[in-house]
Structure formats: C-alpha cells, structure tokens
Amino acid sequence: MSFKGFYQHLCSNGHYWTTDVYEEMCPRCGEKAIWENIVDITNSSFDECDKRVDGHTELVLKLETKCSQCGNILERTYKIPKGRGKI
C-alpha cells in the first residue's frame, strides 16, 4: 500500500506552501518553516457524511495584498495555527 498526501507549511512571515515531500524553506522569502501539517489522502479526504478526515488544516487569512491596477492577488499571509503542526 502506498501513501498519498502532502505537507502544508507556513513560515514565520505567514507564507503558505504545500509539498509532496518535506521542504523546510519558504519558496517565497527563503525563511524556514515554523509550522507544518501532513495531509493524508490515501483513503480519501472525506467520509460518507462529507466530513474531512485527511488531517487538512483550514488556515485563517491574515492579509491579502492585491495589485491596484488589475486586482490580481500579489501576496497572501496566514495566521500561524496554535496547537497543531510544528511550532
């Protein structure tokens, strides 16, 4: 049986990224990950009642910066969750 899943990461600046292997450095700013969480989708992400069972953490948006010209999102930062992952 094989594993299917990915890691959720946050650096101290609140940048979020995911990888399928462990990666400590933020691709955006080069800071080390201070929070991580593994999401296991081997046997599906939801149960028969549509409840999430894969360990995914829904992050809380801290700040979103948009381009004043076109409205595209330039950067998002998230609050670091307490009590889960690596702190």
C-alpha positions in Angstrom: 0.0 0.0 0.0 1.4 3.4 -0.9 0.9 6.8 0.8 -0.8 9.7 -1.0 -0.7 13.1 0.6 1.2 16.3 1.1 2.6 18.7 3.7 1.1 22.1 4.5 3.8 24.6 5.5 3.9 28.2 7.0 7.0 30.3 7.5 7.3 33.0 10.2 6.1 35.6 7.6 2.9 33.7 7.2 3.6 32.4 3.7 1.8 29.2 2.9 3.0 26.4 0.5 2.5 22.7 0.0 4.9 20.0 -1.0 4.7 16.2 -1.6 8.0 15.8 0.3 9.3 17.6 3.3 10.7 21.1 2.4 11.8 23.4 5.2 12.4 26.7 3.2 9.7 29.0 2.0 9.9 29.4 -1.8 8.6 33.0 -1.5 11.0 34.5 1.1 13.5 31.8 2.0 12.5 31.7 5.7 12.4 28.3 7.5 9.0 26.7 8.0 7.8 27.1 11.6 4.6 25.2 11.2 3.8 22.1 9.2 1.0 19.6 8.9 0.7 16.3 7.0 -2.5 15.7 5.0 -3.1 12.0 4.2 -5.4 11.5 1.2 -4.5 7.8 0.8 -8.1 6.6 1.6 -9.9 9.8 0.5 -10.3 13.2 2.1 -13.9 13.0 3.2 -16.1 10.3 4.9 -19.6 9.3 3.9 -21.1 12.3 5.8 -18.8 14.7 3.8 -16.7 15.3 7.0 -13.0 16.0 6.3 -10.9 13.1 7.6 -7.5 13.7 5.9 -6.0 16.0 8.6 -6.1 19.1 6.4 -5.9 22.4 8.4 -8.1 25.2 7.1 -5.9 28.3 7.6 -7.1 31.8 8.6 -6.2 34.5 6.2 -4.2 37.3 7.9 -3.5 39.7 5.0 -4.2 39.8 1.3 -2.4 42.3 -1.0 -3.8 43.0 -4.4 -2.5 44.8 -7.4 -4.1 48.3 -7.6 -4.1 48.2 -11.4 -5.6 44.7 -12.2 -6.9 43.4 -8.8 -4.7 40.2 -9.0 -3.6 38.8 -5.7 0.1 39.6 -5.1 0.5 38.0 -1.7 -1.4 36.2 1.0 -0.3 35.7 4.5 -1.9 33.4 7.1 -2.1 33.3 10.9 0.0 30.5 12.4 -2.3 27.9 14.0 -1.8 27.1 17.7 -1.6 23.6 19.0 -1.1 21.8 15.6 1.9 21.1 13.5 5.4 22.3 14.3 5.6 25.4 16.5 
